[in-house]
Amino acid sequence: MSAEKIIEEFKKRFNPQAAKDVSATFMFSVKGDSGAKQWLTKINNGTCEFIEVNGGQPAVQPDCTISVNADDLEMIMSGRMSAMTAALSGVLSIDGELGLAMQLVPIFFGQQASLF
């Protein structure tokens, strides 16, 4: 799955109710067949905005950066690998507050609480 398709899947999965008390900015860095792509993701009290970053530094510093290969992220999203396993094995990298990354589980993964 391409990085773009994964971000589209995140948009579909977004649960505004789970994000109603969250205000944070994330950077998703997804490496795929077409190279690395980055999206600044702003979650603010039930809203979510994905902004593709085309090289350089984003206008806003993220609170948490998540870096992962597109194939590995697809495995996490499908429930075939937990994000905790991915993080502990070095497949998924979290730079910043781990607590913020954990808040993404109910926002994008609903009942897949075992991800972290």
Residue pairs with C-beta under 8 A, 6 or more apart in sequence:
1 9
1 32
1 70
1 71
1 74
2 32
2 33
2 34
2 70
3 30
3 31
3 32
3 34
3 36
3 37
3 70
4 37
6 30
6 70
6 73
6 74
6 77
7 28
7 30
7 39
7 50
9 77
10 28
10 41
10 50
10 108
11 48
11 50
13 108
13 109
13 110
14 48
14 107
14 108
15 106
15 107
15 108
15 110
16 46
16 47
16 48
17 46
18 106
18 107
18 110
19 43
19 45
19 46
19 47
19 48
19 107
20 45
20 46
21 45
22 43
22 44
22 45
22 103
22 107
23 43
23 44
23 45
24 43
24 63
24 64
24 100
24 103
25 40
25 41
25 42
25 43
25 60
25 61
25 62
25 63
25 64
26 40
26 41
26 43
26 62
26 63
26 64
26 65
26 66
26 100
26 101
26 104
27 38
27 39
27 40
27 41
27 53
27 58
27 62
27 64
27 65
27 66
28 38
28 39
28 41
28 66
28 68
29 36
29 37
29 38
29 65
29 66
29 67
29 68
30 36
30 37
30 38
30 39
30 67
30 68
30 69
30 70
30 73
31 67
31 68
31 69
31 70
32 69
32 70
32 71
33 70
37 52
38 52
38 53
38 58
39 50
39 51
39 52
39 53
40 50
40 51
40 53
40 58
40 59
40 60
40 62
41 48
41 49
41 50
41 51
42 48
42 49
42 51
42 60
43 107
48 107
51 58
62 96
63 96
63 97
63 100
64 94
64 95
64 96
64 97
64 100
64 101
65 93
65 94
65 95
65 96
66 92
66 93
66 94
66 95
66 101
67 92
67 93
67 95
68 76
68 86
68 91
68 92
68 93
69 91
72 81
72 86
72 91
72 92
73 92
75 81
75 86
76 82
76 83
76 86
76 92
76 115
77 109
79 112
79 115
81 91
82 114
82 115
82 116
83 92
83 101
83 105
83 115
83 116
84 115
84 116
85 91
86 92
87 93
87 94
87 116
94 101
101 116
102 116
105 112
105 113
105 115
105 116
106 113
109 115
